[in-house]
Amino acid sequence: MNPNPMTGENPAYRDDIREFQDDTDAVLQSAKQQLSEVLDGVAQRAREYGRYADEQVQANPWTAVGIGFGIGVAMGVLLGIAARR
């Protein structure tokens, strides 16, 4: 008697394992496809936002400079506070 039925010569176990592998391969391929579609959508939206930001900066350059300066000052203050701790 073999205590571990998976190591025996029973072909039914091999078939079950192959079926499980086939099922997991199918699920993995489906997940990869869905992830690829989601990432393509995110990349497309990022390109659209980048184009919009570029148009706004070209239309209002001094506003963009002021916003960049304000963000830089705020980041400097926050980093200065964090460095003191």
N, C-alpha and C positions, 0 to 999 in steps of 0.2 A: 504494500500500500504506500502510495506517495503522499506525503503530508502537504505538498504544495501542488495543487492541480494545474497551475499555470506552466510548470516545467514538464508536465507529462506529454505524452504523444497524442493527446486528444485534439483532432483537427477542428473541432467546434470552437475551441478557445482561440485558435489562430484566425478563424473566420471572424469571430467577434472582435478581435484586435484589429484586423484589417478593416472591418466595417467602421469601427471607432476612429481609426486613422483617416479613413476616407471622409467621414462626417466632420472631423475636426479640420481637415484640409479645406473642405467646402466652406465651413464657417469662417476660417481664417481668410480665405480668398474674398468672401463677401465683406468681411470687416475691412480688409485692405481697400476694396473698391469704394466702400462708403467713406472711409477716411480720406481717400484721394479726392472724392467729390467734394467733401467738406473743405479740404485744404484749397482746392481750386476756387471754391466760392469765396473763401477768406482772402486769398491772394487777389482775386478780381476786385473785391471791395476795397482792399488796401491800395490798389492801383488807382481806383476811382477817388478815394480820399486824398491820395497824394497829388493827383491832378487838380483837385479842387483847392487844396492848400497852395499849390504852386500858382494857380490863377489868382487867389486872394492876395498872396504876397506880391505878385506882380502888379495887381491893381492898387494895393495900399502898402507900399514899401515902408513908410515911416511907422505905420501902425504895427507892422511885423517887427520892426527894430525895437519899438517900445515894449511889445509883448515879450520878445526875447530877453531884453534887458531886465524886465520885471521878474521873469522866471529865473534868470541868473542870480539876481539879488536874493530872491526867496530861497533858492537852493543853497547859496552861500551862507545865509543866516542859519538854515537848518543844519548844514554840515558843521558850521562853527559851534552850534549848540551841542551837536553829537560828539564833536572832538573834545569838548571840555569834560565830558563824562568819563 
